[in-house]
Amino acid sequence: METNNEPKKEEFILTNENYHSPEARKHYLGASMFKEFMKCEVMGLAKVNGEFEDTKSVALLYGGYVDAYFSGELDEFIVEHPEMFTQKGTLKSEYKSIEDVIQTIESDPVMMKYLNGQKQVIMTGEIAGVPFKIKMDAYHPNKLIVDQKVMKDMDTVWVEKDGKNVKVDFVEAYGYDIQGAIYREIESQNSEDHKKLPFVLAVTTKEDVPDKELFEIDDFYLNNALDLVKAKAPRFWDIIQGKKAPVGCGHCPACRKIKKITGVMSYGRLFKEKEE
């Protein structure tokens, strides 16, 4: 009788506390990490390995505060992010308008209806054989998935596309269609009827007088985004598993860190690259 003496691999259980940890990234791809790999595979792998961490920008902390407020996790968030507060315990000037954003949301019954689902629901599944994780801001079982966004404004955004700088809508610019595609695919795998739910963005802006809107991303865009995820995820996972080497963008911090000089560059080439 044959026996397998290999030790059993311990199951990694996702929690609110470890969801964004480097360890979780080695067990699951998520929407944020997938988009990171799309920008640069070298940086994506560096973040998986804990060599680079997302900087705690004002925008990131701002959105995190609002998310924590509506998810009932504000007390924990405040303890974890003392850099947002003065010595007197009040919000620093760059975060003062958070209170206006929260009031804008709470004063709108329709916005609150959409945000009053089950909070911060974690699910896991597979896409193209790759393990994925999601964490939904507001989950309405059998009805819809809502993700809350706090943004500077809802204007178009300059991005680099096909080697050129172009303006695109914020959904495309920030990959919210990719996020929505991953979320509803994984949710459908965990539901009884496997139906694909609508994916809605609850957007509020940080303008002097905050704007707000609910956007449903249409199936056409979500299906196209899911095709992209299915095509790219296996390669990204192979990179995380050490089976393939990452390709760098050549200009991000992770690429600059490993850059090696191979010779002298022609000034004419530098000038040509700047023109392009």
VMD Tcl script that draws the C-alpha trace (Angstrom):
set ca {
  {0.00 0.00 0.00}
  {1.45 3.32 -1.12}
  {1.50 6.22 1.26}
  {2.11 9.89 0.63}
  {4.55 11.19 3.22}
  {4.49 14.75 1.92}
  {3.24 17.18 4.57}
  {-0.17 18.63 3.90}
  {-0.15 22.23 2.80}
  {-1.93 24.35 5.37}
  {-5.02 26.12 4.08}
  {-4.72 29.89 4.04}
  {-7.91 31.49 5.40}
  {-8.58 35.05 4.31}
  {-9.71 37.56 6.92}
  {-10.18 41.33 7.03}
  {-6.86 41.55 8.85}
  {-4.74 39.60 6.35}
  {-6.64 40.32 3.12}
  {-4.04 42.83 1.82}
  {-0.99 41.05 3.26}
  {1.95 39.78 1.17}
  {1.05 36.26 2.31}
  {-2.47 36.60 0.89}
  {-0.99 37.81 -2.41}
  {1.00 34.59 -2.69}
  {-2.18 32.53 -2.35}
  {-4.59 34.61 -4.43}
  {-4.65 37.18 -7.18}
  {-6.96 40.13 -6.58}
  {-8.22 42.95 -8.79}
  {-5.63 45.44 -7.49}
  {-2.70 43.07 -7.96}
  {-3.92 42.02 -11.40}
  {-3.97 45.68 -12.45}
  {-0.50 46.13 -10.93}
  {0.83 43.27 -13.09}
  {-0.86 44.82 -16.12}
  {1.19 47.99 -15.57}
  {4.48 46.21 -14.81}
  {5.18 42.57 -14.06}
  {8.39 43.41 -12.20}
  {6.56 45.77 -9.84}
  {3.70 43.32 -9.46}
  {6.06 40.56 -8.33}
  {7.97 42.95 -6.07}
  {4.73 43.83 -4.28}
  {3.76 40.17 -3.96}
  {7.15 39.54 -2.32}
  {6.75 42.52 0.01}
  {9.69 44.40 -1.55}
  {7.50 47.38 -2.43}
  {4.37 48.52 -0.62}
  {1.67 50.91 -1.82}
  {2.48 54.37 -0.52}
  {-0.10 55.75 1.87}
  {-1.08 58.65 -0.35}
  {-3.61 61.26 0.71}
  {-6.05 59.89 -1.89}
  {-5.67 56.31 -0.62}
  {-6.12 57.26 3.03}
  {-9.03 59.55 2.16}
  {-10.93 56.77 0.41}
  {-10.00 54.28 3.12}
  {-11.48 56.53 5.80}
  {-14.80 56.81 3.95}
  {-14.89 53.04 3.32}
  {-14.17 52.35 7.00}
  {-16.90 54.78 8.09}
  {-19.60 53.03 6.07}
  {-18.37 49.52 6.87}
  {-18.41 50.18 10.64}
  {-14.62 49.78 10.92}
  {-13.73 53.42 11.54}
  {-12.37 52.94 15.07}
  {-9.83 50.37 13.86}
  {-8.92 52.53 10.86}
  {-8.21 55.57 13.05}
  {-5.90 53.52 15.28}
  {-4.02 52.18 12.24}
  {-3.60 55.60 10.56}
  {-2.58 58.24 13.13}
  {-0.83 60.18 10.35}
  {-4.23 61.56 9.28}
  {-4.73 63.41 12.57}
  {-3.27 66.38 14.41}
  {-1.96 66.15 17.99}
  {-5.39 67.35 19.11}
  {-7.00 64.35 17.43}
  {-8.71 66.30 14.63}
  {-8.37 65.52 10.93}
  {-5.50 67.31 9.20}
  {-6.39 70.02 6.68}
  {-5.99 67.77 3.61}
  {-8.66 65.45 5.03}
  {-11.15 68.01 6.34}
  {-13.53 67.62 3.39}
  {-14.08 63.95 4.30}
  {-16.94 65.09 6.53}
  {-18.57 66.85 3.54}
  {-18.27 63.68 1.44}
  {-19.83 61.54 4.17}
  {-22.68 64.00 4.66}
  {-23.27 64.09 0.89}
  {-23.64 60.33 0.81}
  {-25.76 60.05 3.97}
  {-28.16 62.78 2.79}
  {-29.06 60.84 -0.37}
  {-31.57 58.00 0.30}
  {-30.91 56.24 -3.02}
  {-27.14 56.26 -2.53}
  {-27.57 54.92 0.99}
  {-29.93 52.20 -0.23}
  {-27.24 50.90 -2.57}
  {-24.51 51.12 0.08}
  {-26.56 49.42 2.79}
  {-25.76 45.88 1.71}
  {-23.61 43.32 3.53}
  {-20.28 45.02 4.25}
  {-16.78 43.95 3.18}
  {-17.78 40.44 2.10}
  {-14.81 38.23 1.20}
  {-15.09 35.44 -1.39}
  {-12.62 33.27 -3.29}
  {-12.75 31.30 -6.53}
  {-10.81 30.62 -9.73}
  {-10.52 32.32 -13.10}
  {-8.67 30.43 -15.85}
  {-7.35 28.07 -13.17}
  {-5.91 30.92 -11.08}
  {-7.11 31.46 -7.47}
  {-8.72 34.89 -7.01}
  {-10.00 36.82 -3.99}
  {-12.54 39.63 -3.78}
  {-13.79 41.90 -1.01}
  {-17.11 43.59 -1.76}
  {-17.94 46.97 -0.19}
  {-21.71 46.40 -0.29}
  {-23.12 43.02 -1.30}
  {-26.81 42.50 -2.05}
  {-27.17 38.70 -2.49}
  {-29.00 37.71 -5.70}
  {-29.33 41.41 -6.63}
  {-26.12 43.37 -7.14}
  {-22.56 44.20 -6.08}
  {-21.70 47.78 -5.12}
  {-18.20 49.22 -4.88}
  {-17.68 52.60 -3.27}
  {-15.31 55.10 -4.86}
  {-14.20 58.52 -3.62}
  {-12.55 60.48 -6.42}
  {-11.14 63.93 -7.16}
  {-13.82 64.40 -9.84}
  {-15.51 62.42 -12.62}
  {-13.61 64.03 -15.48}
  {-11.69 62.11 -18.13}
  {-8.13 61.07 -17.24}
  {-4.85 61.25 -19.17}
  {-3.31 57.79 -19.58}
  {-0.65 56.19 -21.75}
  {-2.26 53.95 -24.35}
  {-0.51 52.28 -27.29}
  {2.50 54.53 -26.73}
  {0.48 57.75 -26.74}
  {-1.05 59.96 -24.05}
  {-4.83 60.00 -24.46}
  {-7.85 60.96 -22.42}
  {-10.21 58.17 -21.33}
  {-13.11 57.90 -18.90}
  {-12.24 57.14 -15.27}
  {-13.66 53.59 -15.43}
  {-11.14 52.63 -18.11}
  {-8.35 54.73 -16.60}
  {-8.51 53.02 -13.19}
  {-9.54 49.55 -14.41}
  {-12.89 49.51 -12.63}
  {-14.27 47.35 -15.46}
  {-11.57 44.77 -14.65}
  {-12.45 44.94 -10.97}
  {-16.15 44.50 -11.74}
  {-15.48 41.54 -14.04}
  {-13.45 39.75 -11.36}
  {-15.94 40.53 -8.59}
  {-19.03 39.27 -10.33}
  {-17.30 36.18 -11.76}
  {-16.10 35.09 -8.31}
  {-19.45 35.97 -6.69}
  {-21.29 33.90 -9.31}
  {-19.11 30.89 -8.48}
  {-20.17 31.20 -4.84}
  {-23.91 31.65 -5.50}
  {-26.45 28.87 -5.88}
  {-27.72 29.90 -9.31}
  {-24.32 31.13 -10.64}
  {-26.01 34.19 -12.10}
  {-23.83 37.20 -12.97}
  {-24.96 40.15 -10.86}
  {-24.91 43.81 -11.91}
  {-21.79 45.70 -10.78}
  {-22.44 49.27 -9.60}
  {-19.99 52.02 -8.68}
  {-21.16 54.41 -5.95}
  {-19.00 57.44 -6.76}
  {-18.59 60.59 -4.67}
  {-16.18 63.40 -5.52}
  {-13.91 65.51 -3.29}
  {-14.84 68.78 -4.98}
  {-15.72 71.89 -2.93}
  {-19.34 70.84 -3.32}
  {-19.13 67.03 -3.64}
  {-20.84 65.39 -6.59}
  {-22.25 61.86 -6.48}
  {-23.52 59.26 -8.93}
  {-24.33 55.59 -9.30}
  {-22.86 53.90 -12.39}
  {-23.67 50.38 -13.57}
  {-20.92 49.04 -15.83}
  {-22.62 47.33 -18.77}
  {-22.20 43.62 -19.53}
  {-20.37 44.41 -22.78}
  {-17.48 46.06 -20.93}
  {-17.44 43.53 -18.09}
  {-17.38 40.58 -20.50}
  {-14.51 42.11 -22.47}
  {-12.64 42.77 -19.21}
  {-13.19 39.17 -18.08}
  {-11.73 37.91 -21.39}
  {-8.66 40.03 -20.64}
  {-8.36 38.59 -17.13}
  {-8.67 35.03 -18.45}
  {-5.94 35.72 -21.02}
  {-3.47 37.40 -18.65}
  {-4.03 35.78 -15.23}
  {-2.28 32.43 -15.93}
  {0.94 34.21 -16.93}
  {0.83 36.50 -13.87}
  {0.25 33.48 -11.63}
  {3.17 31.62 -13.21}
  {5.35 34.65 -12.44}
  {4.19 34.63 -8.80}
  {4.93 30.89 -8.63}
  {8.43 31.42 -10.05}
  {7.70 29.52 -13.26}
  {8.17 32.52 -15.58}
  {10.32 35.63 -15.47}
  {8.57 39.01 -15.25}
  {8.90 41.61 -17.98}
  {9.46 45.13 -16.70}
  {8.12 48.45 -17.91}
  {11.60 49.96 -17.61}
  {10.70 53.11 -15.70}
  {8.84 52.29 -12.46}
  {10.67 52.20 -9.08}
  {10.98 48.40 -9.15}
  {12.55 48.49 -12.63}
  {14.87 51.34 -11.68}
  {16.05 49.35 -8.66}
  {17.27 46.43 -10.80}
  {18.44 48.50 -13.77}
  {21.92 47.67 -15.11}
  {23.91 49.89 -17.45}
  {24.92 47.98 -20.59}
  {26.62 50.79 -22.47}
  {26.51 54.43 -23.49}
  {23.25 55.78 -24.87}
  {23.18 58.12 -27.85}
  {21.81 61.55 -27.03}
  {19.86 61.34 -30.30}
  {18.07 58.23 -29.02}
  {17.15 60.05 -25.78}
  {15.76 62.97 -27.78}
  {13.76 60.58 -30.02}
  {12.29 58.76 -26.99}
  {11.17 62.06 -25.50}
  {9.44 63.00 -28.74}
  {7.59 59.68 -28.79}
}
mol new
graphics top color blue
foreach p $ca { graphics top sphere $p radius 0.5 }
foreach p [lrange $ca 0 end-1] q [lrange $ca 1 end] { graphics top cylinder $p $q radius 0.2 }
display resetview
